[in-house]
Amino acid sequence: MRRRAVQRTQGLLLLVIGLTILAGILSAWRSARAGDNPSWLSALLGSSGWRIGIVAGHHGNDSGAVCPDGLTEAEINLQVAERVAEQLRALGATPQVLEEYDPRLRGYRADALVAIHVDSCAVDLTGFKVASLSGGSQEAERLATCLWDNYEATTGLPRHPDTITDDMRYYHVFRQISSYTPAAIIELGFLSGDRAFLTEQPDRAAAGIVAGLRCFLETPEP
Ligand SMILES: [Zn+2]
């Protein structure tokens, strides 16, 4: 009789342990779906687990630069931002497309944030440029370098560093987000001189940004 009681207690104990493990797996799986998965789980699920913010410049606020025929910077920015998100999702990352003055930007925490803009339609120029916060973190600088190199290699567009403004170097989003979030702003090209590229090859522009993000996220800190 006594032996049976012990066996029953052991059985009950095993059941409790089993249920605890099951509950742990379930809760980890839930948080993975919510985007804040622990790295061991990302590895298990084969996902990168990166959380990445993408600001679609001017979106939700104004049109940005405008061409005489009505083509706006904001529509290009959003198109490319959504393609970046799509390509990142395919890599198992958790991207979030944000508006220019998105309330979620306050204290925003992510593995990286990229803001997407396009330069003027008024001047006949071609080329792209990248900036991170002036005097900001080394990580943000490293992200900017990765974007310079990879966007250039993917798109074939020339660099245009002469037109980097203080609006880029002191971009308002840089000062809203958490200082732990490496962030950079990219101007994909000029609405004037790069119009054909921007309107006809948004996927390639997006691929350049994704390649820059991968360069940053997959290379360990020096
Ligand atoms: Zn802009």
Boltz pocket constraint, residues with backbone or C-beta under 6 A from the ligand:
constraints:
  - pocket:
      binder: B
      contacts: [[A, 57], [A, 58], [A, 64], [A, 65], [A, 73], [A, 116], [A, 117], [A, 118]]
      max_distance: 6.0
